[in-house]
Amino acid sequence: MTAPVFGALIGAAEKTPTLHIPSMRFAGGDQAFHVSEAKYTRMEKSFKSLGARSLLMASSDDTLILHQPPDPEYVALLRACGAGGTSHLIPSGSEGQCLAEDALMCSATLEFVRGWPGALEFYMVSDMDERLARQAGRPLPPYQAGVVSLFNDKVFFIRTLEDMGLPIIESYSGPSDAVAFRLTKDPGWPVVVRSSRSVGGAGVWVAHTATQRHELKKRIEKRRGEVFILQRWIDSVSSPNLQMYVGEDSICVLGMSTQVFRDGIRHVGNYFDGSGDDEVDGRIMAQGKALAMEAARMGYRGILGIDFIVTASGEIYAVEINARHNTSTHAMWFANRLMNADPFVASHGRAAYMRWPSPREGLCAMEWMKLLGEAAFRPDKGEGALPYDCGWNGLEAAIVASDPEKRQWLEKKAEQTAT
């Protein structure tokens, strides 16, 4: 990529329908989630249901590859908002490790991908996605899956920040025994330890006391052969997330959100707002653009999410990069299209993504809609809580409101429904 354009109206490309391939497969996923290889294989197959999140992203002209037929009533609800897709492909088999492999092993699906005239939109490019694209005669940019793996490596990310001269939290990285040894030394302040392969909060621990450091040391010692990062825990006033789309000749900012955490590190949602401080937002944007440029030079294309923290004294640090769709990407894409008729034009102050655990398990989206009652999303009003239909063991929803106060009311009602 040479001289990419920022802020280009890539949404104009929606005039050409897109084929969504929402497949997930993490390289070294068993280490990332610290489970046996057999258990991770089962997890990976369960990820196929998450592809239903892309129904919120698909325009009314798009096509999606899914693991099972979506609920017609739910699709009709989305189509009333210009989303949901016009058709859905279900591979004939389901024995593959991921959705892309199912598509690869189904001759009809493979033939459809081969003949698709428009763009392909991947949830997260893996080696299996590359195989699917190659066999369909649709080569991806070189080293795409390799770039995804590199950016998911937290040590590589820190080295990238150092090489680029961006602000960085003082860090020590090393094998499990070296990091465990350093945990025995009391630095006098809280610490955070991250597995280099951590994903979505798995493999991230905070220790505030000597007892907690001792327990963390024992945990780390059991994970021999892995690499960890030890950092000072820095209190933050906010944790913004910047989402960008890296195209072939342009980079577009989809939006900036404020992440919501429980217990310090457990992510439970995003408000699609800036920080409220234009100067802070500008510095976040500058770091985000620099990182997006670096990813583009390495061959990455697609959604890029970058997490930051902002301290009380105004320091800004990029702490993680996700070379894939985030859990909130689908809600942001949907809200952008609903409010601005273009998923690449950011919405502000009125939308959010939230999730709540619930004793109600196995509910589909339309069952949640009935339970939400007056808080349920209504296309005619363009607001409400819109559940995802991915079979998560709780309520996961896009929230769209007429103003921040109504959004807060909807969030409270949805939480009450879930819990």
C-alpha positions as CSV (number, residue, x, y, z in Angstrom):
1,M,0.0,0.0,0.0
2,T,1.4,3.4,-1.0
3,A,0.0,6.7,0.3
4,P,-3.3,5.3,1.7
5,V,-6.2,7.7,2.1
6,F,-7.7,8.0,5.5
7,G,-11.4,8.7,5.9
8,A,-12.3,7.6,2.4
9,L,-16.0,6.8,1.9
10,I,-15.3,3.1,1.4
11,G,-19.0,2.5,2.1
12,A,-19.6,3.4,-1.6
13,A,-18.2,-0.1,-2.3
14,E,-21.4,-1.5,-0.8
15,K,-22.9,-1.0,-4.2
16,T,-21.1,-4.3,-5.0
17,P,-22.5,-7.1,-2.8
18,T,-20.1,-8.8,-0.3
19,L,-19.7,-12.4,0.5
20,H,-19.2,-12.7,4.3
21,I,-17.1,-15.7,5.5
22,P,-17.3,-15.3,9.3
23,S,-14.9,-18.1,10.3
24,M,-12.7,-18.2,13.4
25,R,-9.5,-20.2,13.9
26,F,-6.7,-19.1,16.3
27,A,-3.2,-20.3,15.6
28,G,-2.0,-21.9,18.9
29,G,-5.5,-21.6,20.3
30,D,-4.9,-24.3,22.9
31,Q,-2.1,-22.1,24.4
32,A,-4.1,-18.9,24.1
33,F,-7.0,-20.4,26.1
34,H,-4.8,-22.7,28.1
35,V,-6.8,-25.8,27.4
36,S,-5.9,-29.2,25.9
37,E,-5.7,-29.6,22.2
38,A,-8.8,-31.8,22.2
39,K,-10.8,-29.3,24.2
40,Y,-9.7,-26.4,21.9
41,T,-10.8,-28.4,18.9
42,R,-14.3,-28.6,20.5
43,M,-14.1,-24.9,21.3
44,E,-13.1,-24.1,17.7
45,K,-16.1,-26.0,16.3
46,S,-18.4,-24.1,18.7
47,F,-17.1,-20.8,17.3
48,K,-19.0,-21.6,14.2
49,S,-22.2,-20.3,15.8
50,L,-20.6,-16.9,16.3
51,G,-20.8,-16.4,12.5
52,A,-24.4,-15.4,13.1
53,R,-23.1,-12.1,14.5
54,S,-22.3,-11.1,10.9
55,L,-26.0,-11.0,10.1
56,L,-25.9,-7.5,11.7
57,M,-23.1,-6.5,9.4
58,A,-24.4,-7.8,6.1
59,S,-26.2,-5.4,3.9
60,S,-29.5,-6.4,2.4
61,D,-27.7,-7.3,-0.8
62,D,-24.9,-9.4,0.8
63,T,-24.5,-13.2,1.1
64,L,-23.2,-15.0,4.2
65,I,-21.8,-18.5,4.8
66,L,-23.2,-19.7,8.1
67,H,-23.2,-23.0,10.0
68,Q,-27.0,-23.3,10.1
69,P,-30.0,-21.5,8.6
70,P,-30.8,-18.3,10.5
71,D,-34.2,-17.7,12.1
72,P,-36.4,-16.2,9.3
73,E,-38.2,-13.9,11.7
74,Y,-34.9,-12.5,13.0
75,V,-33.6,-12.0,9.4
76,A,-36.8,-10.2,8.5
77,L,-36.2,-7.9,11.5
78,L,-32.7,-7.1,10.3
79,R,-33.8,-6.7,6.7
80,A,-36.2,-4.0,7.8
81,C,-33.0,-2.1,8.8
82,G,-31.1,-2.8,5.6
83,A,-29.1,-5.6,7.1
84,G,-29.3,-9.4,7.4
85,G,-28.2,-10.4,3.9
86,T,-30.2,-11.4,0.9
87,S,-29.1,-15.1,1.0
88,H,-27.3,-17.5,3.3
89,L,-25.1,-20.5,2.3
90,I,-24.9,-23.5,4.7
91,P,-22.1,-26.0,3.8
92,S,-23.4,-29.5,3.5
93,G,-21.0,-30.9,6.1
94,S,-20.0,-29.7,9.6
95,E,-17.0,-31.8,10.5
96,G,-14.4,-29.2,9.7
97,Q,-12.4,-27.4,12.5
98,C,-13.9,-24.1,11.5
99,L,-16.5,-22.6,9.1
100,A,-14.0,-22.0,6.4
101,E,-13.0,-25.7,6.4
102,D,-16.7,-26.7,6.2
103,A,-17.0,-24.4,3.1
104,L,-13.8,-25.9,1.7
105,M,-15.1,-29.4,2.0
106,C,-18.5,-28.6,0.4
107,S,-18.2,-28.7,-3.4
108,A,-21.3,-26.5,-3.9
109,T,-20.1,-23.8,-1.4
110,L,-16.6,-23.9,-2.9
111,E,-18.0,-23.4,-6.4
112,F,-20.1,-20.5,-5.2
113,V,-17.1,-18.8,-3.7
114,R,-15.2,-19.4,-6.9
115,G,-17.9,-17.7,-9.0
116,W,-18.6,-14.9,-6.6
117,P,-18.1,-11.6,-8.5
118,G,-17.7,-9.2,-5.5
119,A,-15.6,-8.8,-2.4
120,L,-14.9,-11.3,0.3
121,E,-15.2,-10.2,3.9
122,F,-13.4,-12.5,6.4
123,Y,-14.1,-12.4,10.2
124,M,-10.5,-13.4,11.0
125,V,-8.1,-14.7,8.3
126,S,-6.6,-18.1,9.2
127,D,-4.6,-20.7,7.3
128,M,-7.9,-22.4,6.4
129,D,-9.4,-19.2,5.0
130,E,-6.3,-18.8,2.8
131,R,-6.8,-22.4,1.6
132,L,-10.4,-21.7,0.8
133,A,-9.5,-18.6,-1.1
134,R,-6.7,-20.3,-3.1
135,Q,-8.8,-23.3,-4.1
136,A,-11.6,-20.9,-5.2
137,G,-9.0,-19.0,-7.2
138,R,-9.4,-15.9,-5.0
139,P,-5.8,-15.3,-3.6
140,L,-5.5,-13.1,-0.5
141,P,-2.7,-10.6,-0.1
142,P,0.5,-12.4,0.8
143,Y,1.2,-13.4,4.4
144,Q,-2.3,-12.3,5.6
145,A,-2.8,-15.2,8.0
146,G,0.8,-14.8,9.2
147,V,0.2,-11.1,9.9
148,V,-2.9,-12.0,12.0
149,S,-0.8,-14.4,14.1
150,L,2.0,-11.8,14.5
151,F,-0.3,-9.0,15.7
152,N,-2.0,-11.4,18.1
153,D,1.4,-12.0,19.7
154,K,1.7,-9.5,22.5
155,V,5.5,-9.5,22.6
156,F,5.6,-8.7,18.8
157,F,3.1,-5.9,19.4
158,I,5.3,-4.4,22.1
159,R,8.3,-4.6,19.9
160,T,6.3,-2.9,17.1
161,L,5.4,0.0,19.4
162,E,9.1,0.3,20.3
163,D,10.2,0.3,16.7
164,M,7.7,2.9,15.8
165,G,8.6,5.2,18.7
166,L,5.0,5.1,20.1
167,P,4.4,5.4,23.9
168,I,4.9,2.1,25.7
169,I,4.4,0.8,29.2
170,E,7.6,-0.4,30.6
171,S,7.6,-4.2,30.1
172,Y,9.6,-7.3,30.7
173,S,9.0,-10.4,28.5
174,G,10.4,-13.8,28.9
175,P,9.7,-17.5,29.4
176,S,7.4,-18.7,32.3
177,D,10.2,-19.4,34.8
178,A,11.8,-16.0,34.3
179,V,8.6,-14.1,34.7
180,A,7.6,-16.3,37.7
181,F,11.0,-15.4,39.3
182,R,10.4,-11.7,38.9
183,L,7.0,-12.1,40.5
184,T,8.8,-13.1,43.7
185,K,10.3,-9.6,43.9
186,D,7.9,-7.1,45.4
187,P,8.1,-4.0,43.2
188,G,5.8,-2.0,45.6
189,W,3.0,-1.6,43.0
190,P,0.4,-3.8,41.3
191,V,1.4,-5.8,38.2
192,V,-0.3,-7.3,35.2
193,V,0.9,-10.5,33.4
194,R,-0.2,-11.3,29.9
195,S,0.4,-14.5,28.0
196,S,2.0,-13.6,24.7
197,R,-0.8,-15.5,23.0
198,S,-3.7,-14.2,25.2
199,V,-7.0,-13.7,23.4
200,G,-10.1,-11.8,24.6
201,G,-9.0,-11.6,28.2
202,A,-7.9,-15.3,28.5
203,G,-4.3,-15.3,29.7
204,V,-4.4,-11.9,31.5
205,W,-4.0,-11.6,35.2
206,V,-3.6,-8.7,37.7
207,A,-1.9,-9.0,41.1
208,H,-2.3,-6.2,43.6
209,T,-0.9,-7.9,46.7
210,A,2.0,-10.1,47.7
211,T,-0.4,-13.0,48.1
212,Q,-1.9,-12.5,44.7
213,R,1.6,-12.3,43.2
214,H,2.5,-15.6,44.9
215,E,-0.7,-17.3,43.5
216,L,0.1,-15.9,40.0
217,K,3.6,-17.1,40.2
218,K,2.4,-20.7,40.8
219,R,0.0,-20.4,37.9
220,I,2.7,-19.1,35.5
221,E,5.2,-21.8,36.6
222,K,2.7,-24.5,35.4
223,R,2.7,-23.1,31.9
224,R,6.2,-24.0,30.8
225,G,7.2,-23.3,27.2
226,E,5.1,-20.2,27.0
227,V,6.2,-16.6,26.9
228,F,4.7,-13.9,29.1
229,I,4.9,-10.2,29.6
230,L,5.1,-8.5,33.0
231,Q,4.0,-4.9,33.3
232,R,3.2,-2.4,35.9
233,W,-0.6,-2.1,36.3
234,I,-1.6,1.4,35.4
235,D,-4.9,2.8,36.6
236,S,-6.8,4.3,33.7
237,V,-9.7,6.7,33.4
238,S,-10.9,5.1,30.2
239,S,-10.1,2.4,27.7
240,P,-10.9,3.5,24.2
241,N,-11.1,1.1,21.3
242,L,-10.5,2.4,17.8
243,Q,-11.8,0.3,14.8
244,M,-10.5,0.8,11.3
245,Y,-10.9,-0.9,8.0
246,V,-7.7,-1.4,6.0
247,G,-8.6,-1.6,2.3
248,E,-6.4,-2.0,-0.8
249,D,-5.8,1.7,-1.3
250,S,-7.5,3.4,1.7
251,I,-7.9,3.1,5.4
252,C,-11.3,4.1,7.0
253,V,-12.1,4.8,10.6
254,L,-15.3,3.0,11.5
255,G,-15.5,4.6,14.9
256,M,-14.1,5.0,18.4
257,S,-15.7,3.4,21.4
258,T,-15.2,3.4,25.2
259,Q,-14.8,-0.1,26.6
260,V,-16.7,-1.2,29.7
261,F,-14.9,-3.6,32.1
262,R,-15.9,-5.5,35.2
263,D,-13.3,-6.5,37.8
264,G,-10.7,-4.4,36.0
265,I,-10.0,-6.8,33.0
266,R,-13.3,-8.5,32.1
267,H,-14.7,-6.8,29.0
268,V,-18.5,-6.6,29.0
269,G,-19.3,-3.9,26.4
270,N,-18.6,-0.8,24.4
271,Y,-20.2,2.7,24.3
272,F,-19.8,4.0,20.8
273,D,-18.6,7.4,22.0
274,G,-15.3,9.2,21.9
275,S,-13.5,10.2,25.2
276,G,-15.3,13.5,25.3
277,D,-11.9,15.3,24.9
278,D,-11.0,16.3,21.4
279,E,-7.3,16.6,22.2
280,V,-7.2,13.1,23.7
281,D,-9.2,11.7,20.7
282,G,-6.8,13.3,18.3
283,R,-3.8,11.6,19.9
284,I,-5.6,8.3,20.0
285,M,-6.4,8.7,16.3
286,A,-2.7,9.6,15.5
287,Q,-1.4,6.4,17.2
288,G,-4.2,4.3,15.6
289,K,-3.4,5.7,12.1
290,A,0.3,4.9,12.5
291,L,-0.4,1.3,13.6
292,A,-3.0,0.8,10.8
293,M,-0.3,2.1,8.3
294,E,2.2,-0.4,9.7
295,A,-0.3,-3.3,9.5
296,A,-1.1,-2.3,5.9
297,R,2.6,-2.3,4.9
298,M,2.8,-5.8,6.4
299,G,0.1,-7.0,4.1
300,Y,-2.9,-6.9,6.4
301,R,-6.4,-6.1,5.0
302,G,-9.7,-5.9,6.8
303,I,-11.0,-4.9,10.2
304,L,-8.3,-3.7,12.7
305,G,-9.2,-3.0,16.3
306,I,-6.8,-1.2,18.6
307,D,-7.3,-1.0,22.4
308,F,-5.9,2.0,24.4
309,I,-5.8,3.2,28.0
310,V,-5.9,6.8,29.0
311,T,-4.5,7.7,32.4
312,A,-5.6,10.5,34.8
313,S,-2.6,12.5,33.8
314,G,-3.5,12.3,30.1
315,E,-1.0,9.6,29.0
316,I,-2.2,7.4,26.2
317,Y,-0.9,3.9,25.6
318,A,-1.9,1.3,22.9
319,V,-2.1,-2.0,24.8
320,E,-3.5,-4.5,22.2
321,I,-4.3,-4.9,18.6
322,N,-6.9,-7.3,17.2
323,A,-6.4,-8.2,13.5
324,R,-10.0,-9.5,13.3
325,H,-13.5,-8.4,14.0
326,N,-14.1,-7.6,17.6
327,T,-17.3,-8.6,19.5
328,S,-18.5,-5.0,19.1
329,T,-17.6,-4.7,15.4
330,H,-21.0,-6.1,14.3
331,A,-23.0,-3.7,16.5
332,M,-20.9,-0.7,15.4
333,W,-21.3,-1.6,11.7
334,F,-25.1,-2.1,12.2
335,A,-25.5,1.2,14.1
336,N,-23.4,3.1,11.6
337,R,-25.6,1.9,8.7
338,L,-28.8,2.4,10.6
339,M,-28.0,6.0,11.6
340,N,-26.0,7.1,8.6
341,A,-26.9,4.7,5.8
342,D,-23.2,3.8,5.6
343,P,-21.3,1.4,7.9
344,F,-18.1,3.3,7.4
345,V,-19.5,6.6,8.8
346,A,-19.2,6.6,12.6
347,S,-22.2,7.1,14.9
348,H,-21.7,8.9,18.2
349,G,-23.4,8.9,21.6
350,R,-26.4,6.9,20.7
351,A,-25.3,3.3,20.3
352,A,-23.5,0.5,22.3
353,Y,-22.6,-3.1,22.4
354,M,-23.3,-4.9,25.7
355,R,-23.5,-8.5,27.0
356,W,-24.7,-9.9,30.3
357,P,-24.4,-13.5,31.6
358,S,-27.8,-15.0,32.4
359,P,-29.3,-18.1,34.0
360,R,-31.5,-18.2,30.9
361,E,-29.5,-20.5,28.5
362,G,-30.0,-21.5,24.9
363,L,-32.4,-18.7,24.0
364,C,-32.5,-17.5,20.4
365,A,-32.6,-13.8,19.5
366,M,-36.4,-13.6,19.0
367,E,-37.0,-15.3,22.4
368,W,-34.9,-12.5,23.9
369,M,-36.9,-10.0,21.9
370,K,-40.1,-11.2,23.6
371,L,-38.5,-11.0,27.0
372,L,-37.2,-7.5,26.5
373,G,-40.7,-6.2,25.9
374,E,-40.7,-2.4,25.5
375,A,-36.9,-2.3,25.4
376,A,-36.8,-4.6,22.4
377,F,-35.5,-3.1,19.1
378,R,-38.1,-1.7,16.8
379,P,-37.2,-1.0,13.2
380,D,-39.9,1.6,12.8
381,K,-38.4,3.6,15.6
382,G,-34.8,2.8,14.9
383,E,-34.0,2.1,18.5
384,G,-34.0,-0.5,21.2
385,A,-31.9,-3.5,22.3
386,L,-31.2,-5.9,19.4
387,P,-30.0,-9.3,20.6
388,Y,-27.3,-11.3,18.7
389,D,-28.5,-14.7,17.5
390,C,-25.3,-16.7,18.1
391,G,-26.4,-19.0,21.0
392,W,-24.2,-17.4,23.6
393,N,-25.2,-18.3,27.2
394,G,-26.5,-14.9,28.0
395,L,-27.8,-11.7,26.4
396,E,-25.5,-10.1,23.8
397,A,-27.0,-7.1,22.1
398,A,-26.6,-4.0,20.0
399,I,-28.3,-1.0,21.7
400,V,-29.4,2.0,19.6
401,A,-31.2,5.0,21.2
402,S,-32.3,8.5,20.3
403,D,-30.0,10.0,22.9
404,P,-27.5,8.9,25.7
405,E,-30.2,9.0,28.4
406,K,-32.5,6.6,26.4
407,R,-29.5,4.4,25.8
408,Q,-28.8,4.1,29.5
409,W,-32.5,3.2,30.1
410,L,-32.3,0.5,27.5
411,E,-29.1,-0.9,28.9
412,K,-30.7,-1.1,32.4
413,K,-33.8,-2.8,31.1
414,A,-31.7,-5.3,29.1
415,E,-29.6,-6.1,32.1
416,Q,-32.7,-6.7,34.3
417,T,-34.0,-9.0,31.6
418,A,-30.8,-11.0,31.5
419,T,-30.2,-11.4,35.2
